[in-house]
Amino acid sequence: MFMNHEIIFFTSIFAVLIGFIAFAILKKRKRSAKSIYKLIDDLEKKYIY
């Protein structure tokens, strides 16, 4: 029982930490919609065509 509680506890802390890091990176790297569409288009040309 204790092991299951410990896994749930650390998993939730890990998920919150990953979410916070992702949010901080996305907030720091703001991009306009135009640049995001250009990036997607470039990736499609590189990997699909």
C-alpha positions in Angstrom: 0.0 0.0 0.0 2.8 2.4 0.9 4.6 1.7 -2.4 1.5 2.5 -4.4 1.1 5.8 -2.6 4.7 6.7 -3.1 4.6 6.1 -6.8 1.5 8.3 -7.2 3.1 11.0 -5.1 6.3 11.2 -7.1 4.5 10.8 -10.4 2.4 13.9 -9.6 5.4 15.9 -8.5 7.2 14.9 -11.7 4.3 15.8 -13.9 3.9 19.2 -12.3 7.7 19.8 -12.7 7.6 18.9 -16.4 4.5 21.1 -16.9 6.2 24.1 -15.2 9.4 23.7 -17.3 7.4 23.4 -20.5 5.3 26.5 -19.6 8.5 28.5 -18.8 10.1 27.6 -22.1 7.0 28.4 -24.1 6.5 31.7 -22.3 10.2 32.6 -22.9 10.0 31.7 -26.6 7.0 33.6 -27.9 6.5 33.3 -31.6 4.0 35.0 -33.9 1.5 32.9 -35.7 3.2 33.6 -39.0 6.5 32.2 -37.8 4.8 29.1 -36.4 3.1 28.4 -39.8 6.4 28.9 -41.6 8.1 26.5 -39.2 5.3 23.9 -39.8 5.5 24.4 -43.5 9.3 24.0 -43.5 9.1 20.8 -41.5 6.5 19.4 -43.8 8.7 20.1 -46.8 11.7 18.5 -45.1 10.1 15.3 -43.8 7.0 14.6 -46.0 8.0 15.7 -49.5 
